[in-house]
Amino acid sequence: MATDEECKSAYKAFKKRLKLTRLDEESRLGRSPLTGGGDSGIESIIPPREFPQEVWDELVKRGQLSKDSDGFYRIGTFKGGIS
C-alpha cells in the first residue's frame, strides 16, 4: 500500500515530467517560429521510474491519474482510458 506522502511526491514528479516533456516538444528546432508556436499535443507519458507501480495504481484509484495504453498515464480521469 502506497502512503499519502509517496503518492504526493509521485504525483508532483509526474506533473513535473509531463511539463518538461511538453516544453521539450514545443521548443523543438523543427517548429517554425512564424507559426505561433502552438501546444505540443502531449497528453500522457510513462511515469517516472523512481516510484513503484503500486503508487501509480493508487493514484489511478484516487482519480488523480488515469491509465492510458502501453504503460502511459495522464492527469485526471479520462473516459477512453484502460480500466
N, C-alpha and C positions, 0 to 999 in steps of 0.2 A: 504494500500500500504506500502510495506516494504521500509525503507530508505536504502541508499547506505551503511551507517555506520552499520546498523543492518545486512545487507547481508554480509558485510565484516567480521564482528565479528562472525556471524553464520558459515560462510564458514571456518574460522580459527578454530573454535571449532569442526566442523565436521572433518576436516583433523587431528586434534589432537586426537579425539576419535577414528578415523579409525587407526591411527598409534599405539595407545595404545592397541587397540583390537588385531591388528596383532602381536604386541610384546608379548602380553599375550598368544596368541595361540602358537607362536613359542617357548616360553620358558616353555611350559608345562613339567611336570615331566615325562609324559608317552612317550616322544620322546627319542629316543636313541641318545646319543652324538656321536656315531660312524657312524650315517647315513649321516652326513654332514649338519645337520640342515634342510635346505630347507625352502621354503616360506610357509606361512600359508594357502594361497589359499582364504583368506577372501577378497572379492571384494566389498561387500556392507554391510551397517549397518543401524540400526534405528537411526535417527538423535537425537542429544541432545534435551531434553525437555525444556530447558531454553528459547527456541525461538518458537514463534507461527508458525502454519502451513503455514501462508501466506509468511513467509520468505523462507521456503523451496520451496514453489511453485514458488516464484520469482527467486530463484537460478536455478531451473529447466528451467524456461522460458529463462533465460540468457545463458543457456548451460553449466553452471559450474557443475551442478549435473544432474543425470538422475534418474528417478524413477524406482525402481525395484518392485517386487511384495510384497504384505503384509506390506507396510509401510517402506520398505528398500530403501535406496538411495545409489548411487555410484558416484564417481567423474568422470566428463566428460560426453560425450554423449555416449549412448550405444544403438545400433540398436535393441536389444532384449527387451528393457525396455517397460514399460506401458505408453501409451500416455494419 
